[in-house]
Each structure stands twice: as C-alpha cells, then as structure tokens.
C-alpha cells in the first residue's frame, strides 16, 4: 500500500516504487510456487489469475520506466497514475493470496482462520477501490469544471466573432479558430486528467 505522504522527487519516488515492485514480484513468485504445488483442480482458475496479475505487473513496470524518463507536468500526472496502479496491483495480489490460502485450507480451523483473513483482505480491497473511485470522481469534476470555465471564457469571443458579420471573413475565422483551439486544448487537458 502507498505511504500516506509519498516522496515528491522523481528519484525518491522511483526508489519507493522500485522497492514496491520488488515486493510485488516476490509475493507473486511465492504465490505461483504455492499454486503450482497445489494438487487440486481448483488451482487452474488461480493460474489464470496469476497470468493476469503478471500482465498487470508488466504494465506497471512499463509505467515505472516511463515515469523515470518523464519531467514536469507529465511526471506529476504519470506519478499519480503509477502510484494508483501500484496500489491496485498490491491490493489484487493480497486478495489473490488470501483466496488461495482459503481454498487450500485442509481442515475446518485452518479454513475459518484463512476465510476470516480473506474477508478482511477483500474488505480492504473494496475500501481502497471505493476511495479511488471517489478520488477519480473529484478529479473528473475538477477537470470538467476547468473545461466549463474555458468554454465560458471562449463563448463571448465566439459570439462576438459570429455577430461581427461586417468584419472581414478571415478575421472572424482567425479569431474563431483561436478560441476553438483554446477550448479544444482545455477539453484534451480535461480528458487526460479524467483518464
């Protein structure tokens, strides 16, 4: 799980995320060994889940590589997305581990204990996802508000350009293109923030 206060420098964040990537890899390898040693037909769905988690792990590793070469605003945006991807992957690995432990329990007491851990792990995963959904909603709302402001700022100019029928057509088009360009840039920025 992410620290409450994450490092703000690219080097510190890269170090933090690199350490988290190593722990995820270690946990996935241990889970893979556990599933491979399991002599049961129930292991096949877990192998499929492991394959998905490894794909997610590769995608997160790619994000980390991209983050290390990013700078400025691109780095800030990518660092937030990368942190969220790490949080999501760590949570999914923890739930997969808890699921396997519950499935592999060979007596009632072991099953009860593993099942309780599984429930707690899933509760934490759902809580993290709920928080991420709320944060994404707030970010989307902020991005949309920025787009609305850009539209409201451009609208008088566009209205004025449209109403200036006596002006030369090229002047009107130039002014209109400029305002639409600002509006398009604001819309793209809002879309990136919502992604």
ABEGO torsion letter per residue (X at the ends): XBBABBBABAAAAAAAAAAAAAAAAAAAAAAAAAAAABBBAAAAAAAAAAAAAAAAAAAAAAAAAAAAABBEAAAAAAAAAAAAAAAAAAAAAAAAAAAAAAAABABAAAAAAAAAAAAAAAAAAAAAAAAAAAAAAAAAAAAAAAAAAAAAAAAAAAAAAAABAABBAAAAAAAAAAAAAAAAAAAAAAAAAAX
